[in-house]
Amino acid sequence: MTTSIRPIQAVASPKTTLRSVRAVAAGFFAMVIVTGIVDQILHRLGVFPPWGQISYAPVPYVLAVIYRTIFGIGGAYVAARLAPRAPRRHALYVGVIGVVLSFAGVVAAFTRDLGPVWYPILLLAVTLPAARIGGMLYVRFGKTENGR
């Protein structure tokens, strides 16, 4: 007679689930808020055209992709830092939300005249790698001696 050993599956408690949701929400909203502030500043400085005006100049869009990627890394890092466990997974959840929203931007760009179509496509392409980098940075450099 043989006995099989089954791994015990950990069931997340409601408290842990709530902490996970809070971590992802905090990372996502931190990224959105900082991005919105920088967008507003760049509009006021004239780097971006006034709200409602469409531009096809590449420089503002390239700049936006760069800082949105950096802020995406930061948002994923925040989610990883606040995660009760599995920090890289929480960072990727922020990236998944970003992918959904970026995909909506791609659809909008193809259905309306909002500017160059390559911009939302490029944002879509960098979203998950940025989230992965944010999670990896936390795992590599963000932990202290007690694991948090």
BAFI-3210 file (N, C-alpha, C; in Angstrom, 3 decimals, decimal comma, padded with zeros to 6 digits):
// residues 148
n [1|2|3|4|5|6|7|8|9|10|11|12|13|14|15|16|17|18|19|20|21|22|23|24|25|26|27|28|29|30|31|32|33|34|35|36|37|38|39|40|41|42|43|44|45|46|47|48|49|50|51|52|53|54|55|56|57|58|59|60|61|62|63|64|65|66|67|68|69|70|71|72|73|74|75|76|77|78|79|80|81|82|83|84|85|86|87|88|89|90|91|92|93|94|95|96|97|98|99|100|101|102|103|104|105|106|107|108|109|110|111|112|113|114|115|116|117|118|119|120|121|122|123|124|125|126|127|128|129|130|131|132|133|134|135|136|137|138|139|140|141|142|143|144|145|146|147|148]
n.u [000,841|000,588|001,137|000,071|001,416|000,005|000,375|-000,156|-002,511|-002,333|-004,729|-005,895|-006,575|-009,405|-008,398|-005,754|-006,279|-007,541|-005,401|-003,772|-005,307|-005,341|-002,592|-002,084|-003,874|-002,835|-000,280|-001,029|-002,603|-000,763|001,026|-000,688|-001,438|001,028|001,779|-000,315|000,153|002,666|001,952|000,176|001,923|003,686|001,938|001,265|003,745|004,078|005,288|003,745|000,909|-001,898|-004,656|-006,955|-006,137|-004,734|-001,650|001,039|003,673|006,660|008,393|007,151|005,576|007,430|008,834|006,726|006,294|008,686|008,684|006,303|006,868|008,890|007,406|005,596|007,234|007,816|005,222|004,655|006,679|005,833|003,458|004,576|006,090|004,132|002,752|001,334|002,445|004,262|005,535|006,375|004,310|002,197|003,172|003,042|000,285|-000,399|000,718|-000,937|-003,398|-002,596|-002,089|-004,664|-005,863|-004,126|-004,589|-007,200|-006,624|-005,249|-007,305|-008,975|-007,297|-007,280|-009,882|-010,518|-009,319|-006,691|-004,053|-000,722|-000,786|001,163|001,954|000,074|000,360|003,042|003,067|001,475|003,208|005,357|004,315|003,915|006,652|007,720|006,312|007,223|009,938|009,719|008,754|010,900|012,957|012,135|012,242|014,939|016,314|014,730|013,963|014,287|016,134|014,178|012,591|010,673]
n.v [-001,167|002,160|005,483|008,613|011,826|014,877|018,220|020,922|023,337|026,723|028,818|031,950|034,295|036,424|038,842|038,882|038,847|041,319|042,990|042,419|043,436|046,117|046,685|046,405|048,314|050,635|050,791|051,076|053,450|055,292|055,427|056,437|058,931|060,337|060,332|061,831|064,323|065,024|065,052|067,246|069,344|069,347|070,051|072,651|073,875|073,931|071,900|069,740|069,885|072,173|070,964|068,916|069,575|068,082|066,567|065,569|065,548|063,884|064,045|064,859|062,596|060,500|061,312|061,074|058,285|057,440|058,582|057,504|054,805|054,672|055,535|053,455|051,343|052,256|052,235|049,494|048,655|049,803|048,332|045,778|046,190|046,639|044,301|041,424|038,934|037,180|039,288|039,930|038,940|040,617|043,010|042,435|042,300|044,987|045,648|044,133|045,448|047,838|046,926|046,270|048,824|050,141|048,699|049,471|052,099|051,697|050,693|052,943|054,744|053,702|054,080|056,736|060,056|060,682|061,247|060,020|056,565|054,788|055,480|054,607|051,898|051,431|052,051|049,942|047,850|048,250|048,038|045,566|044,609|046,769|046,540|044,065|044,641|046,486|044,816|043,012|044,730|045,440|042,931|042,402|044,662|046,000|044,721|044,418|043,360|041,888|040,900|042,572]
n.w [000,000|-000,882|000,088|-000,814|-000,807|-000,442|-001,392|000,836|000,299|000,560|001,905|001,380|003,851|004,556|005,504|004,559|001,819|001,539|002,193|000,010|-002,120|-001,379|-001,594|-004,362|-005,346|-004,141|-005,333|-008,029|-007,989|-006,976|-009,093|-011,105|-010,031|-009,786|-012,474|-013,571|-012,354|-013,457|-016,167|-016,139|-015,389|-017,581|-019,624|-018,822|-019,003|-021,688|-023,057|-023,784|-025,967|-025,489|-023,460|-025,165|-027,717|-030,576|-031,295|-033,386|-033,036|-032,326|-030,056|-027,500|-027,047|-026,912|-024,643|-022,804|-022,849|-021,716|-019,062|-018,099|-018,146|-016,216|-013,978|-013,942|-013,196|-010,638|-009,453|-009,487|-007,814|-005,400|-004,977|-004,684|-002,395|-000,456|-000,458|001,118|000,748|-001,826|-003,548|-006,214|-007,772|-007,031|-008,026|-010,742|-011,024|-010,966|-013,397|-015,107|-014,840|-015,996|-018,610|-019,499|-019,485|-021,237|-023,551|-024,048|-024,695|-027,101|-028,709|-028,698|-030,019|-032,578|-033,326|-033,064|-033,737|-032,049|-031,923|-032,599|-033,463|-032,694|-030,149|-027,960|-028,502|-027,990|-025,248|-024,341|-024,926|-023,134|-020,601|-019,025|-018,859|-017,370|-014,962|-014,121|-013,736|-011,627|-009,554|-009,388|-008,627|-006,059|-004,748|-004,989|-003,891|-002,015|000,326|003,862|006,808|008,198|006,221|005,135]
ca.u [000,000|001,351|000,435|000,523|001,474|-000,513|000,798|-001,200|-002,722|-002,605|-005,935|-005,714|-007,624|-009,978|-007,505|-004,636|-006,819|-007,745|-004,066|-003,319|-006,052|-004,832|-001,240|-002,184|-004,537|-001,898|000,732|-001,637|-003,005|000,454|001,513|-001,625|-001,386|002,288|001,704|-001,225|000,828|003,684|001,217|-000,330|003,073|004,200|000,962|001,397|005,029|004,045|005,950|002,612|-000,055|-003,012|-005,628|-007,943|-005,498|-004,011|-000,328|001,723|005,108|007,075|009,163|006,341|005,117|008,585|009,029|005,648|006,551|009,811|008,332|005,248|007,537|009,544|006,362|005,059|008,172|007,596|003,938|004,806|007,529|004,966|002,596|005,414|006,487|002,981|002,136|001,521|003,302|004,416|005,618|006,462|002,974|001,428|003,685|002,489|-001,132|-000,426|000,972|-002,119|-004,349|-002,051|-002,278|-006,078|-006,089|-003,358|-005,306|-008,323|-006,022|-004,960|-008,597|-009,406|-006,432|-007,675|-011,252|-010,629|-008,075|-006,175|-002,609|-000,093|-001,225|002,299|002,108|-000,556|000,907|004,303|002,714|001,035|004,383|006,278|003,614|004,275|008,070|007,937|005,790|008,161|011,148|009,382|008,718|012,251|013,738|011,780|012,769|016,401|016,900|013,811|013,718|015,183|016,504|013,023|011,846|009,707]
ca.v [000,000|003,395|006,686|009,788|013,052|016,003|019,502|021,716|024,590|027,821|029,578|033,316|034,776|037,688|039,935|038,853|039,245|042,765|043,609|042,279|044,396|047,445|046,840|046,631|049,611|051,701|050,886|051,600|054,843|056,103|055,612|057,304|060,286|060,970|060,551|062,955|065,562|065,342|065,450|068,607|070,257|069,446|070,829|074,067|074,378|073,987|070,739|069,090|070,882|072,378|069,871|068,918|069,737|066,884|066,809|064,386|065,721|062,676|064,256|064,756|061,219|059,716|061,724|060,480|056,847|057,261|058,787|056,563|053,535|054,826|055,552|052,099|050,585|052,720|051,737|048,059|048,552|050,103|047,167|044,695|046,567|046,541|042,977|040,570|037,835|037,131|040,676|040,052|038,700|041,837|043,987|042,074|042,673|046,391|045,601|043,612|046,563|048,739|046,334|046,432|050,232|050,453|048,106|050,384|053,231|051,277|050,646|054,336|055,372|053,233|054,477|058,195|060,774|061,144|061,404|058,869|055,253|054,070|055,822|053,636|050,566|051,370|051,955|048,567|046,971|048,428|047,968|044,376|044,614|047,754|045,945|042,996|045,291|047,032|043,706|042,479|045,706|045,310|041,665|042,465|045,751|046,648|043,992|044,659|042,107|041,096|040,433|043,593]
ca.w [000,000|-000,946|000,528|-001,550|-000,019|-001,206|-000,816|001,466|-000,406|001,475|001,600|001,851|004,732|004,058|005,878|003,610|000,517|001,586|002,114|-001,374|-002,938|-001,008|-002,136|-005,801|-005,549|-003,757|-006,382|-009,241|-007,832|-006,850|-010,459|-011,822|-009,474|-010,178|-013,918|-013,794|-011,948|-014,462|-017,376|-015,926|-015,413|-018,949|-020,395|-018,434|-019,500|-023,148|-023,655|-024,420|-026,437|-024,547|-023,393|-026,229|-029,021|-031,003|-031,864|-033,897|-032,785|-031,603|-028,827|-026,279|-026,849|-026,454|-023,255|-022,011|-022,712|-020,789|-017,656|-017,710|-017,861|-014,910|-012,947|-013,890|-012,362|-009,266|-008,959|-009,242|-006,628|-004,243|-004,770|-004,154|-001,028|000,437|-000,588|002,291|000,301|-003,289|-004,019|-007,673|-008,321|-006,826|-008,992|-012,053|-011,043|-011,389|-014,833|-015,803|-014,908|-017,000|-019,936|-019,857|-019,807|-022,450|-024,681|-024,315|-025,395|-028,484|-029,408|-028,885|-031,021|-033,897|-033,639|-032,996|-034,042|-030,761|-032,029|-033,270|-032,986|-032,115|-028,733|-027,059|-028,758|-027,245|-023,825|-024,121|-024,984|-022,007|-019,317|-018,233|-018,470|-016,294|-013,722|-013,728|-013,208|-010,312|-008,602|-009,223|-007,854|-004,642|-004,231|-004,950|-003,097|-001,101|001,574|005,002|007,481|008,626|005,061|004,678]
c.u [000,892|000,473|000,969|000,453|001,012|-000,041|-000,405|-001,306|-003,078|-003,840|-005,753|-006,892|-008,202|-009,082|-006,323|-005,096|-007,020|-006,411|-003,512|-004,004|-005,557|-003,449|-001,286|-002,822|-003,592|-000,826|000,173|-001,972|-001,816|001,008|000,617|-001,530|-000,111|002,292|000,815|-000,601|001,858|003,016|000,766|000,799|003,573|003,229|001,118|002,698|005,074|004,801|004,914|001,677|-001,153|-003,979|-006,634|-007,364|-004,661|-002,696|000,231|003,240|005,591|007,715|008,298|005,879|006,241|008,865|007,977|005,864|007,661|009,357|007,193|005,834|008,212|008,514|005,666|005,940|007,956|006,290|003,982|005,666|006,692|004,068|003,382|005,779|005,345|002,325|002,368|002,403|003,380|004,515|005,679|005,104|002,116|001,878|003,116|001,000|-001,290|-000,205|-000,222|-003,191|-003,885|-002,228|-003,721|-006,355|-005,331|-004,031|-006,515|-007,814|-005,701|-006,255|-009,080|-008,590|-006,794|-009,067|-011,464|-009,278|-007,566|-004,685|-002,034|-000,497|-000,079|002,430|001,376|-000,060|002,215|004,046|002,273|002,234|005,275|005,628|004,019|005,767|008,372|007,459|006,724|009,435|010,876|009,353|010,102|013,125|013,415|012,385|014,275|016,933|016,011|013,605|014,748|015,468|015,300|012,139|010,831|010,423]
c.v [001,239|004,556|007,857|011,005|014,192|017,297|020,243|023,026|025,668|028,575|030,952|033,703|036,064|038,887|040,029|039,286|040,752|043,509|043,526|043,294|045,810|047,694|047,158|047,990|050,762|051,884|051,503|053,082|055,768|056,421|056,593|058,744|061,005|061,256|061,750|064,291|065,976|065,745|066,906|069,639|070,449|070,159|072,312|074,684|074,469|072,852|069,900|070,177|071,089|071,198|070,018|069,117|068,498|067,291|065,488|064,516|064,554|062,924|064,193|063,330|060,309|060,034|061,078|058,977|056,612|057,456|057,884|055,178|053,584|054,809|054,206|051,190|050,960|052,218|050,256|047,819|048,795|048,906|046,006|044,956|046,355|045,165|042,139|039,360|037,914|038,530|040,823|039,833|039,956|042,942|043,698|042,374|044,137|046,457|045,101|044,695|047,560|048,220|046,516|047,874|050,653|049,886|048,961|051,624|052,910|051,261|052,068|055,022|054,934|053,701|055,987|058,806|061,401|061,444|060,167|057,539|054,499|054,333|054,843|052,212|050,396|051,296|050,533|047,622|047,082|048,188|046,754|044,298|045,611|047,196|044,843|043,588|045,859|045,953|043,139|043,432|045,613|044,041|041,747|043,483|046,282|045,978|044,385|043,323|041,241|040,681|041,430|044,824]
c.w [000,000|-000,502|-000,267|-000,638|-000,906|-000,562|-000,243|000,700|000,617|000,998|002,208|002,736|004,148|004,374|004,911|002,226|000,466|001,509|000,697|-002,277|-002,652|-001,604|-003,616|-006,080|-005,225|-004,826|-007,643|-009,094|-007,611|-008,230|-011,215|-011,330|-009,910|-011,682|-014,240|-013,436|-012,998|-015,780|-017,269|-016,010|-016,847|-019,881|-020,089|-018,934|-021,024|-023,826|-024,400|-024,923|-025,389|-024,590|-024,517|-027,617|-029,332|-031,635|-032,375|-033,747|-031,927|-030,239|-027,566|-026,000|-026,373|-024,993|-022,354|-021,815|-021,691|-019,348|-017,211|-017,435|-016,499|-013,781|-012,841|-013,051|-010,901|-008,676|-008,639|-007,999|-005,364|-003,939|-004,177|-002,701|-000,034|000,441|000,665|002,001|-001,213|-003,902|-005,538|-008,335|-008,175|-007,783|-010,382|-012,145|-011,454|-012,901|-015,631|-015,914|-015,972|-018,407|-020,392|-020,276|-021,068|-023,686|-025,050|-025,050|-026,844|-029,289|-029,693|-029,973|-032,437|-034,293|-033,634|-033,371|-032,745|-030,792|-032,684|-032,629|-032,316|-030,616|-027,803|-027,280|-027,979|-025,739|-023,476|-024,059|-023,749|-020,647|-018,484|-017,907|-017,349|-014,959|-013,221|-013,117|-011,821|-009,241|-008,337|-008,407|-006,371|-004,051|-004,063|-003,940|-001,980|000,227|002,631|005,666|007,859|007,458|004,538|004,240]
res [m|t|t|s|i|r|p|i|q|a|v|a|s|p|k|t|t|l|r|s|v|r|a|v|a|a|g|f|f|a|m|v|i|v|t|g|i|v|d|q|i|l|h|r|l|g|v|f|p|p|w|g|q|i|s|y|a|p|v|p|y|v|l|a|v|i|y|r|t|i|f|g|i|g|g|a|y|v|a|a|r|l|a|p|r|a|p|r|r|h|a|l|y|v|g|v|i|g|v|v|l|s|f|a|g|v|v|a|a|f|t|r|d|l|g|p|v|w|y|p|i|l|l|l|a|v|t|l|p|a|a|r|i|g|g|m|l|y|v|r|f|g|k|t|e|n|g|r]
***
